[in-house]
Amino acid sequence: MHDVLDPASDRGRVYRSLVGHPGEPLGRLVARSGLSESAVTAVLEELATENIVMATGSAAGEVLWEALPPTQVVEVLLQRDAALRSALRRAGTELEQLYRFARREVGHYGALEVVEDPARLLMISRQLQLAARHELRVIDVPPYSGTPDHYLEQEAIQRERMAAGVVYRTIYHGTAFADPVAGPNMARMIDAGEQARALDDPPIKLAIRDGDLAVVTVIADDHPGLVSLLVRPSGLFQTLSKVFESLWKLAVPVSAAGIGPQLDTRDQQILTLMASGATDDAIARRLGLGRRTVVRRVSALLTRLGATTRFQAGVQAARRGWL
């Protein structure tokens, strides 16, 4: 049907002629299009059946033809394209299920694929991000074996995806920011808008893209290197998703402002009193400070630690060795 918009096609010539010359009889359409009368007649019948042109009356014994508005025609085309894409996706899903069923072996879990090739592991990591539409959830644990160039490439991809609206939520190992190569990369990504939290010892290295793919990375049992397990929508996928959300609630928020040097003596005193449950007024009296000064410094400490409550600030500070 798209050829009706192509001026080089027979259907396109006839439709374009009617767009520019409303109420045309058959004879003039033949002259303008350069087609034979039988060809124009056949095209008009086809276009009328598809609700692209219609007969509007007659004059001097000839039927007059009129084109429907191009915007209406384009909208019909777009709707048909959408229906076709939807049908193709359904067919592809059914065939994929048939493909996996036909190759299913005893003891094989259809939603799981094992990947060991290092080159493919890197490709999967890249594609996982490039194909994300809404959110990428990551649990990042050491060892960090990437080169500086690898982390710079990762930064570029992540910045591009975040600019496109993809939300990154990452749970980092408590020691991650001490890594000389990976640490600065993590700090820059948090500064760029990544939502980050820290946990002492996450039990799994995991990445989840939207609701359609999870990748678990583990150390290979029988040879040096890593193995990735690709998990598609299934009971296992739902379990991994719940594991992430449970750990996310347990982890402590991290901000780029909180990744830096140790506290000075006064802030350490304030933080210690905060962690013990002291109010701003109590801290002010204990340290001989004005209440406004305490409120300002407490707010700065919460921001620096990426915490929303005093309890979270105390936990985060303790994990960093500030208390």
ZAKOLPA-855444 format. One line per 3 residues: for each residue x, y, z of C-alpha. Coordinates in steps of 0.2 Angstrom, whole numbers, m for minus. Example, Ala and Ser with C-alpha at 12.3 -4.5 7.8 and 13.67 -1.06 7.14 Angstrom:
% ZAKOLPA-855444
62,m22,39; 68,m5,36
% end
This chain:
% ZAKOLPA-855444
0,0,0; 15,12,3; 17,14,m16
2,26,m16; 15,39,m9; 28,35,m23
26,46,m38; 36,34,m48; 23,20,m46
6,18,m56; m4,20,m40; 7,35,m35
4,44,m51; m15,42,m51; m16,47,m32
m4,62,m34; m14,68,m49; m30,68,m39
m22,77,m25; m17,92,m36; m33,91,m47
m49,87,m37; m64,81,m46; m54,74,m61
m63,63,m74; m55,47,m81; m49,55,m97
m39,68,m89; m32,56,m76; m26,46,m91
m18,61,m99; m9,67,m83; m3,50,m77
4,44,m94; m4,27,m91; m17,18,m102
m35,19,m98; m37,1,m93; m22,4,m81
m29,20,m73; m46,11,m71; m38,m3,m62
m29,8,m51; m44,18,m47; m54,3,m42
m40,m3,m31; m38,14,m22; m57,15,m20
m57,m2,m12; m43,4,0; m53,20,4
m39,31,m3; m50,39,m17; m68,40,m20
m81,44,m34; m89,61,m30; m101,62,m45
m102,64,m63; m100,77,m77; m104,75,m96
m107,57,m93; m90,54,m84; m87,49,m66
m77,61,m56; m64,56,m44; m57,64,m28
m42,59,m17; m44,57,2; m33,69,12
m15,63,12; m14,65,31; m28,52,32
m20,41,20; m3,41,30; m12,38,46
m20,22,39; m3,17,33; 5,19,50
m9,10,58; m7,m5,46; 12,m5,49
9,m5,68; m3,m20,66; 10,m29,55
24,m26,67; 13,m33,81; 9,m48,71
27,m51,67; 32,m50,85; 19,m63,90
24,m74,76; 42,m72,81; 38,m76,100
29,m92,95; 43,m98,83; 56,m94,97
46,m105,109; 45,m119,96; 63,m117,92
68,m119,110; 56,m133,113; 63,m143,98
80,m141,105; 76,m145,123; 87,m158,131
83,m168,147; 88,m157,161; 89,m141,151
80,m126,157; 73,m116,143; 75,m99,150
93,m101,154; 108,m99,142; 126,m102,147
139,m91,139; 158,m94,141; 166,m85,126
175,m69,133; 172,m59,117; 153,m63,118
153,m59,136; 159,m41,132; 146,m40,118
132,m45,129; 137,m32,142; 137,m19,129
120,m25,121; 112,m26,138; 114,m7,140
111,m2,121; 94,m12,121; 88,m5,138
72,5,136; 67,10,154; 79,3,167
95,m6,170; 98,m14,188; 115,m19,192
124,m28,207; 143,m24,204; 155,m35,214
174,m37,212; 186,m43,206; 187,m28,193
197,m34,179; 193,m21,166; 206,m10,158
205,9,159; 199,10,141; 185,m3,145
179,9,159; 180,24,148; 169,15,135
157,10,148; 156,28,154; 152,34,136
138,21,134; 130,24,151; 130,43,148
122,40,131; 108,28,138; 105,40,153
103,54,142; 90,44,132; 80,42,149
86,25,154; 87,24,173; 103,15,181
101,8,198; 117,0,205; 122,m9,221
141,m8,223; 152,m18,235; 157,m9,250
175,m9,244; 172,m4,226; 177,14,228
194,10,234; 198,1,217; 211,13,208
203,10,191; 185,6,194; 182,18,208
184,34,199; 173,28,185; 159,23,198
161,41,206; 159,49,189; 143,39,184
135,43,201; 139,61,198; 131,60,181
115,54,188; 116,35,192; 106,30,207
119,20,218; 119,11,234; 133,1,244
132,m15,253; 146,m24,262; 146,m40,253
133,m43,239; 131,m61,236; 129,m60,217
135,m51,201; 120,m47,192; 113,m36,178
94,m35,174; 88,m26,159; 70,m20,160
59,m35,162; 66,m46,148; 84,m51,152
95,m55,167; 113,m59,167; 122,m68,181
141,m68,181; 150,m81,191; 168,m88,191
169,m104,180; 171,m120,190; 182,m130,178
193,m117,170; 200,m99,173; 189,m85,169
170,m80,170; 154,m88,164; 138,m78,161
121,m85,163; 108,m77,152; 90,m78,160
75,m74,151; 57,m71,158; 53,m85,169
51,m90,187; 70,m89,189; 70,m71,181
57,m66,194; 67,m73,208; 83,m63,203
72,m47,201; 66,m49,219; 83,m53,225
89,m36,218; 75,m26,226; 77,m34,243
96,m30,242; 92,m12,236; 82,m9,252
96,m16,263; 109,m6,254; 115,12,259
113,26,247; 129,33,240; 132,50,232
147,57,222; 149,70,236; 151,56,248
166,48,239; 181,58,245; 192,63,259
189,59,278; 179,71,289; 187,85,299
186,84,318; 170,94,320; 160,85,307
166,68,315; 159,74,332; 143,79,324
141,63,315; 145,53,330; 132,62,340
119,60,326; 123,41,325; 119,40,344
102,48,341; 106,66,347; 94,80,341
101,96,333; 98,105,349; 107,92,359
122,93,347; 123,112,348; 123,112,367
136,98,368; 148,106,356; 145,124,360
138,128,342; 124,138,336; 108,128,331
109,135,313; 127,130,312; 122,112,317
107,111,305; 118,117,291; 132,105,294
120,90,297; 112,94,280; 129,94,272
134,78,280; 118,69,274; 121,75,256
139,70,256; 134,52,262; 120,51,250
108,47,265; 90,52,268; 90,48,286
102,50,301; 102,31,303; 107,29,285
121,42,288; 127,33,303; 128,16,294
136,24,279; 149,33,289; 153,17,299
156,8,283; 168,21,277; 178,20,293
172,38,298; 166,33,315
% end
